[in-house]
Amino acid sequence: MGEGVASRACLPYGVWDSPPGPVRRCGFDEAPCIAPRPGPDTKPHSCLNGGDYEASKSLISSPVKFYNDVRDMQDAIRTAGPLVVTIAAHNSLINIGDKLYKGEGSYVGQQTVKLVGWGVDEDEGPFWIAINTFGAGWGVDGAFRIQQGRNAAMVETNAYGFLTHV
């Protein structure tokens, strides 16, 4: 096996303990936000889409940090995939459900999440789509929305992405 990381088309990013069902799509492209769990017949080092695992791989370079720049963060997600973000966790995050997280309430610590996309709600404005580590039973299938453009919970201060090259 050669070095590198499989592409998003080969192994979609997602919450791996999600129940069977349709794959939801991100707002910025047609890549899955929440991927189906690999089945019992899925072979190691194989693509979920049936493609060539080795040919799909690319190498990771040094991390790049983005500071309070929504457009750069969106461009990074669009071109290179998810960003890793450490956010300020408040008690409103614990039972977030389908509500928009604004970083309000009592501070309880920090939480690292994966930003996989963004969207706009006509009532609440722009938001990030994030996947937490709490599993598919939390939020909406393990994902939640964070208010965008106001640095809610420090989301636009602590974002890291990885540039890839083939």
N, C-alpha and C positions, 0 to 999 in steps of 0.2 A: 504494500500500500504506500502511495506517495503521501507527501505532506499536504496539509491544507484543511479547509473546512468546507463541508458540502453546501451547495447553494440553497437559497430559500425555496426554489422550485422543487428541488430534490427532497429536502427535509424541511417542511414549513415550520415557522416559529409558532408555538402555541402552548396551550395548557394541556399537558399530556394525559391528565386524568379526566378529561372532559367526556361526557356521555356520547354515545353514537348519535349521529344526526348531521344535518347540513352544516357546511363550513361557512361561517360568516366572513364577509369580505371587508377589507379596510376601505376607507373613503378615498384614499389617494391613488390606489391602483387596484388590480384584481388579485393581489396576493392575499392569502388567508391571514386573518388576524388570530383566529382560534382554529387550530388544526385538529383533525381527528386523531385519536390515539392510534399508534401503530398496532396492527392486528397481531394475533398469535403466530401467523404465518410470515410475518415480516422478517426478512433475513438481516443479520448485522451487515453493515456497510452496503445497504441497498437504498435506492430512492423510493419514497412513497408514491411518486408519480410514474414509476417504471423506467425512469431515465438511467443513464450511465453514472454511477456514483463517483468513480474516479475522475471522469471528464467534468463533473460539475464542481469540483473543488477549487478553491482559491486560497491564497495565503493571507494571513492577517498581518498588518503592519502595526506600528505603535499607536496607542490610543490618541484621540484628538479631543480636546475639551472645548465645549461651546459655552460662551458666557452670555446669558440674557439675550440671545438672538434667535427668536422664533423661526425666522426664515432659514437661517443656517441649519437649525435643528431639523426642520421639515425637509430641506434638501438632502441632509445626511440620511434621514430615514428613507427617503425616496430612492436614493442612489446606492446606499450601502447596507440598509437594513436597520434593525432596532437599535435604540440607544439605551444604555444603562444609566439609570438616574437614582440618586439617593434623595429622597424627599423627607420633609418634616412630617412626622405622623402625629395626627391629632385624634382625639377620641371620636370625631365624626367619621374617620376612616374605617373604624372597626366594623360597623354595620352599614356600609355605604350602599349596598344594593345597586340600584340603577341611578342613584342620585349623582349629581356633579360634585366632585370633591374640590373644595375651595381652600383647604388648609385651615379650617375654622375649628374652634373648641379648645379644649385643654391639650397642651403638648404632651405626648406620651413617649416620644423617642424618634428614631429614624427608621426608614424602611427603604430598601433598594427594590426598584421595579424596572420593568422593561417597557419603554415607549415603542409602540409598533405602528402608530398612525395618528391621525387627527381628524377632526370634523367640526361642523358648526351646527349648533342647536338654535333654532329660530327664536327661542325664548331666553336661553342662557348664554348664547354666544359661542365663541370658539373653545375647543377642548382638545386635549391629548387623549389618545386611547392607550391605556397602560395595562400590562399583565403583572399581577402580583404573584407571590410565592405561596399563597394560602390555599391553592387548589381550586378546582372547578366549582366547589360548593360555596365559594365566597364571591361577592360582587355579582357580576353577570358572567357566569361560566369562567370565573377566575380573572375577569377583566373589569376595569372601571375607567371612568372619565375624570380627568383633572382639568380644571379651568386653565385656559391658555392665554398668554399675553400679559398676565399680571403677576407672574412669578409665584403663583399659589404654591404653598408648601415648599418653596425654593426649587421647584421643578425645572426652572430655566436657568438655574445657577450651577447645578451639579450634574450636568448631562455629559456622558462620555460615549463616543462612537468609535468604531474601528474601521479603518480604511482597508480595503482588500485589493489584491492584485492577482492576476492569473499568472 
